[in-house]
Structures are given as structure tokens and as C-alpha cells.
Amino acid sequence: MAEFSRLDIDATDLATHAAGLLGNGYRLALVAAHHDSPADRGREMFRVVYVFTAGPPDRRVELVLRAAAAEPHVPSLASISFPASRFEREMRDLYGIEPDNHPLPRSLVHHPRWPASWHPMRRDAGPRPEPSTAQPFPFLTVEGDGVYEIPVGPVHAGLIEPGHFRFSVVGETVLKLKARLWYVHKGIEKLSEGKSVDDGLALAERVSGDTAAGHTLAYCLAVEDALRIQTSPGIARMRAALLELERLHNHVADIGALCNDVAYGIAHAHTQRIRERLLRLNKATTGHRLLRGGIFPGGAALNHIPDTSDIRAIATDLAQVVDIALGNSVIRERFTGTAVLTRQQAVDTGTLGYVAKASGLSYDARVAHPFCDQGSTVTVPQHTSGDVLARFLVRAQEAQTSAALLRELLPTLLATRLASRVPPAAGASTSGVGIVEGWRGTIVHRVELHPDAAALARWKIVDPSFLNWPALPLAMVDTIVPDFPLANKSFNLSYAGNDL
């Protein structure tokens, strides 16, 4: 169990508490705003919960700050935490809570045709108003001799999700890249209000389609934390296996896609063959190629247990493809030194997952916040060059670690459904946090349940892409424009997980 504490604080103490936690090795994992009604808290008000986490050992601290319902505002933490600046801008758009003295107080989430006064997460927001006249996004223009701009998107070819990228370029060298996202706002957090815990499961599986197991597990862990449900070691092992199957097939796909971006299509073709084999294993295991249906509040279900010999063969097959790719001089030349994210940049932006590990950071929630005892098999790959090659190598090594974990976990499992009893509702509203190392990085969910525990009162979701997107423009500085597809794929961030 995690070591947990919650502190109700005044606005004047927020920065001091936050700086102390950050200085002691904690990270700001989540900021959740709440619009409480008189029925909830005795009076209408806004409440902001700051979740700080550290580990190992697993530690969590929540700072709770309240703001008046009329013209709510909170002190900004942007001067000490870049992730805080992003959470604050999101909160400003969705709730109308003003972060005082924020250095960049412009819109983050608001669609340009949403009225500026409409804050969709407020209780009194009502239906979406008629679209207003769109205002041009205030991109910073880089000027000078020979500088020109290249706009890309938001509509892209094929099935790529929408995002607008604006390059300021001299010759072919990128001086500055600005990414404008939030074209796919689904309103998941708003849709969840009042839904039962079971109905929330369908939303969790669809936060970001390629991370169905990761987000579903984080949601279930948060619900179980709120309801104080203790699941069995058998359930934890089933869930851990599904998480590694998801990690494995996604890393295989990315390894091939990176090779394809430099025209080494044969490696891509072989990884597609391997990935298809894994997707069919997924289908047999849970009934869905993306592993939906295998994890639910209080339990897990497996229709089939993959054979460890199949996993071993897949890992060997993948290792051979990786060796062939790395032996190709074009791959080496295009990957090495391209789109470098330094260690300090990764630290400053709060980067997570394989992007952070490729820049010299070793944080992994399977180690820091374990939900399952996986012994010493979890090895965290770490590289320091911060380039496309490092991100490729981290993926290749993580895939092998996943295969090793599966070979350890699968013999202990049965094809069955295991469930812990979900206790009846009792007393005051409860909250819980779930932390999972998804394949892109650390996922954090926080839920609050209504007093009767029959429905979700508030559900806050943080996909690692929310924290990793700002790192991509940093890595693109001094990179040539033709390498943007390669750099972008080496990050491979989720649009849907970023914009909820």
C-alpha cells in the first residue's frame, strides 16, 4: 500500500508546500479541479487537488486548495514547475479558475470557436453554445533574413489524428516548432459525471485506443483505492500480463514504423508480421485485439493463456529484426543525433516513458508504484543521447523486458475470471488514485465517488502524452524539416489521450 497524506492548505502556503515536495523527489503527477455544489460540500465553491507522487517506496501527497465560487483564482506554480503551468492553463479553460501571475495565460484546450466565457467542466456550463468567430492562434513569428514558415495540418493524410504544426525555418533547419493540438476534444471527463463505476469502464478503454489496458487498469486501481478494495495477487498478475502484452505489440509497431520513415520498408514489413501475431494472441486472450474486456473494477478475466514458447519465439524474431535494422548504415546515420532532447530538457518538462528514458531518466511506475510483485525482472532501459536512436533502443529493450515478464507471469495464470467483492456504498464521498506504467509512460487517474458510491462525481485522467508533447518542439530545434516525420514517430504521442 502507498504511503498517503492529504493536506488542506491556504493559497499563501501552496508554493511553499509544492516546492518542498518537488525538492524532496516528488513529481506533480496530476491537478484536478472540482466545481462543488452546496449538496456536495455545504456551499458552492471550487476545489483544486494537486497530486504529488514519489517512489520507491510508493508515496503520494494531495494538497487541497479551495477557491470562492465567484471569480475563482489560485496562485500559479508555473515558476517552479512546467507541468503545473500546463495543468493550470487546462484548468483555466475548462473551469474558469484563473492562475494568478501565470507567465503564459493564453488558451490551451479551448477550441478557437468556443466562446471564451464558456467553461465546459463547470456544473452550470449547460450545452455547448453556438460557435463564435474563430480568432487566429497567436503563434510567435520568428523573423530575420531567410526565415520562412511552413504550416502543416491540422488535417493530415490517412488516419492520422489532427494537429497543427508550424515550423519557422532557415533553409531546411528548424528554428522553432509550435504544435497546436486540442482538435479532438471528446469530453470524456464531463461524460463520466454521474455514470456508474461499471459504465465508466467503457470510457476508460477508449481514452486512447492503443492504450486500452493501461488506462483501464489505472481507472480500476483508482476506483479500488477509493472503495478500499484489496484484489488478490492472482488478479494483479493477470493485469500485469495484459499490460505487458499491450506494451509489446505497441513497441513492435513503433520499431517498424521508425524504420519505414527512413525507407527501410523490409524491417517494417517484418514488424507488421510480428505485431499481427501478437494482436491475434490478444484476441484469443481477452476477445479483443486491443485487449479490451480483460480488466474491470475488482478483477480480471482471461479467455486463454498465451504459450510462453510463442512469446519467446516472438522476442527472438523481433531481436533479429532490430539487429538487421541497426546493422544498416542508413538507419544508423538517420537515427543518430536526430531530434535530441537533453536530459535537462526532459527534467524541466516533466517528460515520461521511453522519451525520458532515452534522455537519461529512469523513472518507471512499475518500480516506483508497483501494483504487482514482479520480482527483479523489471529492468528499466536507460540511454543518454536523447536522439531518435536512443528512443529506438529503449523501445527494443522494453519489448524484450516485456517478453521476459510474460514468460515469468504466464505460467502462474489460469484462463478464468477472478473478481473481488465490490463493497456497498458507505458514508462520505471517497477518492482514489491509480498509477500505471503504460507503454508510452506513466498514466495517472484520480476518481471521486458520490456518497452512495453508485456513480462517479469526478474523474481526472493524465496520459503521458499531456506531459510529453511540449518536449517534441524542443527536440526539433536545429533538426531539418525532412526529419520531422521521423522525430515525431520517435515520440509517437497520443492526440486522443492528450485531449480528453
C-alpha positions as CSV (number, residue, x, y, z in Angstrom):
1,M,0.0,0.0,0.0
2,A,1.1,3.5,-0.8
3,E,2.1,5.9,1.9
4,F,-0.6,8.6,1.6
5,S,-1.4,12.0,3.1
6,R,-3.8,14.8,2.3
7,L,-3.3,18.4,3.4
8,D,-5.9,21.2,3.2
9,I,-3.9,24.4,2.6
10,D,-4.3,28.1,2.1
11,A,-3.4,29.9,-1.1
12,T,-0.4,31.6,0.6
13,D,1.1,28.2,1.5
14,L,0.7,26.4,-1.8
15,A,4.0,27.4,-3.4
16,T,5.9,26.5,-0.2
17,H,4.4,23.1,0.1
18,A,4.8,22.4,-3.6
19,A,8.4,23.5,-3.7
20,G,9.2,21.3,-0.6
21,L,7.7,18.2,-2.2
22,L,9.4,18.8,-5.6
23,G,12.7,19.3,-3.7
24,N,12.3,16.0,-1.9
25,G,12.0,14.0,-5.1
26,Y,8.2,14.1,-5.7
27,R,6.7,15.0,-9.1
28,L,3.5,16.8,-9.8
29,A,1.5,13.9,-11.3
30,L,-2.0,15.4,-11.6
31,V,-4.0,18.5,-10.9
32,A,-7.8,18.1,-10.7
33,A,-10.2,21.0,-10.4
34,H,-13.7,20.4,-9.0
35,H,-16.8,22.6,-9.0
36,D,-18.6,21.6,-5.9
37,S,-22.3,22.3,-5.3
38,P,-23.9,23.0,-1.9
39,A,-25.1,19.4,-1.9
40,D,-21.5,18.2,-2.1
41,R,-19.7,20.5,0.4
42,G,-22.4,22.6,2.0
43,R,-21.7,25.6,-0.2
44,E,-20.8,26.2,-3.8
45,M,-17.0,26.5,-4.3
46,F,-14.1,25.4,-6.5
47,R,-11.6,22.9,-5.2
48,V,-8.2,22.1,-6.7
49,V,-6.4,18.9,-5.8
50,Y,-2.6,18.7,-6.5
51,V,-1.4,15.1,-6.5
52,F,2.4,14.6,-5.9
53,T,3.9,11.2,-6.2
54,A,7.3,9.6,-5.5
55,G,8.8,6.2,-5.3
56,P,10.1,3.7,-4.5
57,P,8.7,3.3,-1.9
58,D,5.3,4.3,-3.2
59,R,4.3,7.7,-1.7
60,R,1.6,10.1,-2.5
61,V,0.6,13.6,-1.2
62,E,-2.5,15.5,-2.0
63,L,-2.6,19.3,-1.5
64,V,-6.2,20.6,-1.5
65,L,-6.9,24.3,-2.1
66,R,-10.3,25.9,-2.1
67,A,-11.4,29.0,-4.1
68,A,-14.5,31.1,-4.0
69,A,-17.3,30.4,-6.5
70,A,-17.3,34.0,-7.7
71,E,-14.2,34.8,-9.9
72,P,-12.1,31.8,-8.6
73,H,-8.4,32.1,-8.7
74,V,-5.4,30.2,-7.4
75,P,-1.6,31.0,-7.2
76,S,0.3,29.8,-10.2
77,L,3.1,27.2,-9.7
78,A,4.4,27.8,-13.2
79,S,7.6,29.4,-11.9
80,I,8.7,26.2,-10.1
81,S,7.0,23.5,-12.3
82,F,6.4,23.4,-16.0
83,P,3.9,20.6,-15.7
84,A,2.0,22.8,-13.3
85,S,1.8,25.5,-15.9
86,R,0.1,23.1,-18.3
87,F,-2.4,21.9,-15.7
88,E,-3.2,25.5,-14.8
89,R,-3.9,26.5,-18.4
90,E,-6.1,23.5,-18.8
91,M,-8.0,24.3,-15.6
92,R,-8.4,27.9,-16.7
93,D,-10.1,26.8,-20.0
94,L,-12.3,24.1,-18.6
95,Y,-13.3,25.6,-15.2
96,G,-12.5,29.3,-15.5
97,I,-10.2,29.2,-12.5
98,E,-7.6,31.9,-13.0
99,P,-3.9,31.0,-12.2
100,D,-2.5,34.3,-10.8
101,N,0.7,35.5,-12.4
102,H,0.9,32.7,-14.9
103,P,3.6,33.6,-17.5
104,L,1.6,32.3,-20.4
105,P,-2.1,32.8,-19.6
106,R,-3.5,32.1,-23.1
107,S,-5.8,29.3,-24.0
108,L,-4.6,25.7,-24.1
109,V,-7.6,23.5,-24.5
110,H,-10.3,25.9,-25.8
111,H,-11.2,25.3,-29.4
112,P,-10.8,28.6,-31.3
113,R,-14.6,28.7,-32.0
114,W,-15.6,28.1,-28.3
115,P,-16.8,31.3,-26.6
116,A,-14.0,32.4,-24.2
117,S,-16.5,32.7,-21.4
118,W,-17.7,29.1,-21.8
119,H,-16.0,26.6,-19.4
120,P,-17.4,23.2,-20.2
121,M,-16.5,21.4,-16.9
122,R,-18.5,23.8,-14.7
123,R,-21.7,22.4,-13.3
124,D,-23.6,25.3,-14.8
125,A,-21.9,25.2,-18.2
126,G,-25.0,23.9,-19.9
127,P,-25.0,22.7,-23.5
128,R,-22.3,23.8,-25.9
129,P,-23.2,27.3,-27.2
130,E,-23.2,28.2,-30.9
131,P,-19.7,28.5,-32.3
132,S,-18.3,32.0,-32.2
133,T,-16.0,33.7,-34.7
134,A,-12.6,32.0,-34.6
135,Q,-9.7,34.1,-33.6
136,P,-6.2,33.3,-35.1
137,F,-4.0,31.5,-32.7
138,P,-1.2,33.8,-31.6
139,F,1.8,32.0,-33.0
140,L,5.1,33.6,-32.2
141,T,6.6,34.7,-35.5
142,V,10.3,34.2,-35.9
143,E,11.8,36.9,-38.2
144,G,15.1,37.5,-39.9
145,D,16.9,37.1,-43.2
146,G,15.9,33.9,-44.9
147,V,13.3,32.8,-42.3
148,Y,10.1,31.4,-43.6
149,E,7.2,29.4,-42.1
150,I,5.8,26.0,-43.1
151,P,2.3,25.2,-41.7
152,V,1.3,21.6,-41.5
153,G,-2.2,20.3,-40.6
154,P,-4.4,20.1,-38.6
155,V,-5.8,17.8,-41.3
156,H,-3.3,15.1,-42.3
157,A,-3.3,12.2,-44.8
158,G,-4.6,8.8,-43.9
159,L,-5.8,8.1,-40.4
160,I,-3.5,10.4,-38.5
161,E,-5.3,12.5,-35.8
162,P,-5.5,16.3,-36.3
163,G,-2.8,18.6,-35.0
164,H,-1.3,21.8,-36.4
165,F,2.4,22.2,-36.6
166,R,4.0,25.5,-37.6
167,F,7.7,25.5,-38.5
168,S,10.0,28.6,-38.5
169,V,12.8,27.6,-40.8
170,V,16.0,28.8,-42.4
171,G,17.0,26.6,-45.4
172,E,15.9,23.2,-44.1
173,T,16.9,23.8,-40.4
174,V,14.1,24.3,-37.9
175,L,14.5,27.3,-35.7
176,K,11.2,26.9,-33.8
177,L,8.3,24.5,-33.9
178,K,4.9,25.2,-32.4
179,A,2.4,22.4,-32.0
180,R,-1.3,23.4,-31.7
181,L,-3.4,20.4,-30.6
182,W,-6.9,20.0,-29.0
183,Y,-8.9,19.4,-32.1
184,V,-10.3,16.1,-30.9
185,H,-11.9,17.1,-27.6
186,K,-14.3,14.2,-26.6
187,G,-15.4,15.5,-23.2
188,I,-14.6,12.2,-21.5
189,E,-14.3,13.7,-18.1
190,K,-17.6,15.5,-18.4
191,L,-19.3,12.4,-19.9
192,S,-18.2,10.4,-16.9
193,E,-20.1,12.6,-14.3
194,G,-22.9,10.6,-12.8
195,K,-22.0,7.4,-14.5
196,S,-21.8,4.2,-12.6
197,V,-18.3,2.7,-11.9
198,D,-19.1,-0.1,-14.4
199,D,-20.3,2.3,-17.1
200,G,-17.1,4.3,-16.7
201,L,-15.2,1.2,-17.8
202,A,-16.2,1.7,-21.4
203,L,-14.9,5.2,-21.4
204,A,-11.6,4.1,-19.8
205,E,-11.0,1.6,-22.6
206,R,-11.4,4.3,-25.1
207,V,-9.3,7.2,-23.7
208,S,-6.6,6.3,-26.2
209,G,-7.3,3.2,-28.2
210,D,-3.8,1.9,-28.3
211,T,-3.6,2.0,-24.5
212,A,-6.9,0.3,-23.6
213,A,-5.3,-1.9,-20.9
214,G,-3.1,0.8,-19.4
215,H,-5.9,3.4,-19.0
216,T,-8.5,0.7,-17.9
217,L,-6.1,-0.5,-15.2
218,A,-5.3,3.0,-14.0
219,Y,-9.1,3.6,-13.7
220,C,-9.7,0.4,-11.9
221,L,-6.9,0.9,-9.5
222,A,-8.3,4.4,-8.7
223,V,-11.8,3.0,-8.1
224,E,-10.4,0.2,-5.9
225,D,-8.3,2.7,-4.0
226,A,-11.4,4.8,-3.4
227,L,-13.5,1.8,-2.3
228,R,-10.6,0.2,-0.4
229,I,-10.9,-3.0,-2.4
230,Q,-8.0,-5.4,-1.9
231,T,-7.5,-7.5,-5.0
232,S,-5.8,-10.9,-4.9
233,P,-2.2,-11.5,-6.2
234,G,-3.7,-13.6,-8.9
235,I,-5.8,-10.7,-10.3
236,A,-2.7,-8.5,-10.1
237,R,-0.7,-11.0,-12.1
238,M,-3.4,-11.3,-14.8
239,R,-3.5,-7.5,-15.1
240,A,0.3,-7.2,-15.3
241,A,0.4,-9.8,-18.1
242,L,-2.2,-7.8,-20.1
243,L,-0.2,-4.6,-19.6
244,E,3.0,-6.2,-20.9
245,L,1.1,-7.7,-23.9
246,E,0.0,-4.2,-24.7
247,R,3.5,-2.7,-24.3
248,L,4.9,-5.4,-26.5
249,H,2.7,-5.0,-29.5
250,N,2.9,-1.2,-29.5
251,H,6.7,-1.2,-29.3
252,V,6.9,-3.7,-32.1
253,A,4.7,-1.4,-34.3
254,D,6.9,1.6,-33.5
255,I,10.1,-0.1,-34.2
256,G,8.9,-1.0,-37.7
257,A,7.4,2.5,-38.3
258,L,10.6,4.2,-37.4
259,C,12.4,2.0,-39.9
260,N,9.7,2.8,-42.5
261,D,10.2,6.5,-42.0
262,V,13.7,6.2,-43.4
263,A,12.6,4.0,-46.3
264,Y,13.7,0.7,-44.8
265,G,10.4,-1.0,-45.6
266,I,11.6,-4.6,-45.2
267,A,12.0,-4.1,-41.4
268,H,8.6,-2.5,-41.2
269,A,7.1,-5.4,-43.1
270,H,8.6,-7.9,-40.6
271,T,7.4,-6.0,-37.6
272,Q,3.9,-5.8,-39.0
273,R,4.1,-9.6,-39.3
274,I,5.2,-9.9,-35.7
275,R,2.6,-7.4,-34.5
276,E,-0.2,-9.3,-36.3
277,R,0.8,-12.4,-34.4
278,L,0.6,-10.5,-31.1
279,L,-2.8,-9.0,-32.0
280,R,-4.1,-12.5,-32.6
281,L,-2.8,-13.6,-29.3
282,N,-4.6,-10.6,-27.7
283,K,-7.8,-11.6,-29.4
284,A,-7.5,-15.1,-28.0
285,T,-6.6,-13.8,-24.6
286,T,-9.4,-11.3,-23.9
287,G,-11.6,-11.5,-27.0
288,H,-10.3,-8.2,-28.4
289,R,-7.3,-7.4,-30.5
290,L,-6.5,-4.3,-28.3
291,L,-7.2,-6.2,-25.0
292,R,-10.5,-4.6,-24.1
293,G,-12.6,-6.7,-21.7
294,G,-9.7,-8.2,-19.7
295,I,-9.7,-5.7,-16.8
296,F,-12.6,-4.5,-14.7
297,P,-13.1,-2.9,-11.2
298,G,-12.2,-5.6,-8.7
299,G,-11.0,-8.2,-11.1
300,A,-9.7,-9.5,-14.4
301,A,-10.6,-12.2,-16.9
302,L,-8.6,-14.2,-19.4
303,N,-10.1,-16.5,-22.0
304,H,-6.8,-18.0,-23.0
305,I,-3.2,-18.1,-21.7
306,P,-0.6,-17.4,-24.3
307,D,2.1,-20.1,-24.6
308,T,5.5,-18.9,-23.2
309,S,7.2,-20.6,-26.2
310,D,5.2,-18.3,-28.5
311,I,6.4,-15.3,-26.5
312,R,10.0,-16.5,-26.6
313,A,9.8,-17.0,-30.4
314,I,8.3,-13.5,-30.9
315,A,11.1,-11.9,-28.8
316,T,13.8,-13.8,-30.7
317,D,12.1,-12.8,-34.0
318,L,12.0,-9.2,-33.0
319,A,15.6,-9.1,-31.8
320,Q,16.7,-10.4,-35.2
321,V,14.8,-7.6,-37.0
322,V,16.3,-5.0,-34.6
323,D,19.8,-6.3,-35.2
324,I,19.3,-6.2,-39.0
325,A,18.0,-2.6,-38.8
326,L,20.8,-1.4,-36.6
327,G,23.3,-3.0,-39.0
328,N,22.0,-0.8,-41.8
329,S,24.2,2.3,-42.4
330,V,21.2,4.4,-43.5
331,I,19.3,3.6,-40.3
332,R,22.3,4.4,-38.1
333,E,23.0,7.7,-40.0
334,R,19.4,8.9,-39.9
335,F,18.7,8.0,-36.3
336,T,22.0,9.1,-34.7
337,G,22.0,12.7,-33.5
338,T,18.5,13.5,-34.8
339,A,15.9,15.4,-32.7
340,V,18.0,15.4,-29.5
341,L,16.2,16.0,-26.2
342,T,18.7,16.7,-23.5
343,R,18.5,15.3,-20.0
344,Q,17.9,18.8,-18.6
345,Q,15.1,19.4,-21.1
346,A,13.5,16.1,-20.1
347,V,13.7,17.0,-16.4
348,D,12.4,20.6,-16.9
349,T,9.3,19.5,-19.0
350,G,8.4,16.5,-16.8
351,T,8.8,14.0,-19.6
352,L,7.9,10.4,-19.0
353,G,8.2,6.9,-20.6
354,Y,10.6,5.9,-23.3
355,V,11.2,9.6,-24.2
356,A,12.5,10.3,-20.7
357,K,14.5,7.0,-20.6
358,A,16.2,7.9,-23.8
359,S,17.4,11.2,-22.3
360,G,18.9,9.6,-19.2
361,L,16.0,9.4,-16.8
362,S,15.0,6.1,-15.2
363,Y,11.5,6.7,-13.8
364,D,9.1,3.7,-14.2
365,A,5.9,3.3,-12.3
366,R,6.3,-0.5,-12.3
367,V,9.2,0.2,-9.9
368,A,8.0,3.4,-8.2
369,H,4.4,2.4,-7.8
370,P,4.1,-1.4,-8.1
371,F,0.6,-2.9,-8.1
372,C,2.1,-6.4,-8.7
373,D,5.2,-8.1,-7.2
374,Q,7.2,-8.8,-10.4
375,G,10.4,-9.5,-8.6
376,S,13.7,-8.4,-10.2
377,T,12.5,-9.0,-13.8
378,V,11.6,-5.3,-14.4
379,T,14.8,-3.8,-15.9
380,V,14.5,-0.1,-16.9
381,P,16.5,0.7,-20.0
382,Q,18.3,4.0,-20.0
383,H,20.2,5.9,-22.7
384,T,21.7,9.3,-22.5
385,S,22.0,10.6,-26.1
386,G,18.3,11.7,-26.3
387,D,18.1,11.2,-30.0
388,V,15.9,9.0,-32.3
389,L,18.4,6.2,-32.0
390,A,18.1,6.2,-28.2
391,R,14.3,6.2,-28.3
392,F,14.5,3.3,-30.8
393,L,16.9,1.4,-28.5
394,V,14.7,1.9,-25.4
395,R,11.7,0.5,-27.3
396,A,13.7,-2.5,-28.4
397,Q,14.9,-3.2,-24.9
398,E,11.5,-2.6,-23.3
399,A,10.0,-5.1,-25.7
400,Q,12.5,-7.7,-24.5
401,T,11.7,-6.8,-20.9
402,S,8.0,-7.3,-21.6
403,A,8.7,-10.7,-23.1
404,A,10.7,-11.7,-20.1
405,L,8.0,-10.6,-17.7
406,L,5.4,-12.5,-19.7
407,R,7.5,-15.7,-19.6
408,E,7.6,-15.3,-15.8
409,L,3.9,-14.4,-15.4
410,L,2.0,-16.6,-17.8
411,P,2.8,-20.0,-16.2
412,T,1.2,-18.7,-12.9
413,L,-2.1,-17.8,-14.6
414,L,-5.3,-19.7,-15.4
415,A,-7.9,-18.9,-18.1
416,T,-10.6,-17.8,-15.8
417,R,-12.4,-14.8,-14.4
418,L,-11.3,-13.6,-10.9
419,A,-13.2,-10.9,-9.0
420,S,-13.0,-9.3,-5.6
421,R,-16.2,-8.3,-3.9
422,V,-17.0,-4.6,-4.5
423,P,-18.3,-3.3,-1.1
424,P,-21.6,-1.5,-0.9
425,A,-21.6,2.3,-0.6
426,A,-20.9,3.9,2.7
427,G,-20.7,7.4,4.2
428,A,-19.0,10.3,2.7
429,S,-17.6,10.5,-0.8
430,T,-14.3,8.8,-1.4
431,S,-11.4,9.4,-3.7
432,G,-8.7,7.2,-5.1
433,V,-5.6,7.3,-7.4
434,G,-4.4,4.7,-9.9
435,I,-0.8,4.8,-11.3
436,V,0.3,2.6,-14.1
437,E,3.3,2.4,-16.4
438,G,1.6,2.4,-19.8
439,W,3.6,1.7,-22.9
440,R,4.1,5.4,-23.6
441,G,4.8,6.2,-19.9
442,T,3.2,6.8,-16.6
443,I,-0.6,7.1,-16.6
444,V,-2.4,8.6,-13.6
445,H,-6.2,8.6,-12.9
446,R,-8.0,10.1,-9.9
447,V,-11.6,9.5,-9.1
448,E,-14.1,10.8,-6.6
449,L,-17.3,8.9,-6.0
450,H,-20.7,10.2,-4.9
451,P,-21.5,9.4,-1.2
452,D,-23.5,6.4,-2.2
453,A,-20.6,5.2,-4.3
454,A,-23.1,4.4,-7.1
455,A,-21.6,7.0,-9.5
456,L,-18.6,8.9,-10.5
457,A,-18.5,12.5,-9.2
458,R,-15.2,13.5,-10.8
459,W,-12.6,11.6,-12.9
460,K,-9.3,13.2,-13.8
461,I,-7.1,11.5,-16.4
462,V,-3.4,12.2,-17.2
463,D,-2.0,10.4,-20.2
464,P,1.8,10.7,-20.5
465,S,1.3,12.5,-23.8
466,F,0.0,15.5,-22.0
467,L,3.4,16.0,-20.4
468,N,5.5,14.8,-23.4
469,W,4.0,16.9,-26.2
470,P,6.0,20.1,-25.1
471,A,9.2,18.1,-25.4
472,L,8.8,17.5,-29.2
473,P,9.3,21.1,-30.2
474,L,12.4,21.3,-28.1
475,A,13.9,18.2,-29.8
476,M,13.1,19.7,-33.2
477,V,15.3,22.8,-32.8
478,D,18.3,22.5,-35.2
479,T,16.7,19.4,-36.8
480,I,16.0,19.5,-40.6
481,V,12.4,19.7,-41.8
482,P,12.6,16.3,-43.7
483,D,13.4,14.6,-40.4
484,F,10.2,15.8,-38.7
485,P,8.2,12.6,-39.5
486,L,11.0,10.5,-38.1
487,A,11.3,12.7,-35.0
488,N,7.5,12.8,-34.5
489,K,7.3,9.0,-34.8
490,S,10.1,8.6,-32.3
491,F,7.9,10.4,-29.7
492,N,4.7,8.9,-31.1
493,L,2.4,10.8,-28.8
494,S,-1.3,10.4,-28.4
495,Y,-3.6,13.2,-29.6
496,A,-6.7,11.5,-28.1
497,G,-5.0,10.9,-24.8
498,N,-3.8,14.5,-24.7
499,D,-7.2,16.0,-25.4
500,L,-9.9,14.3,-23.3
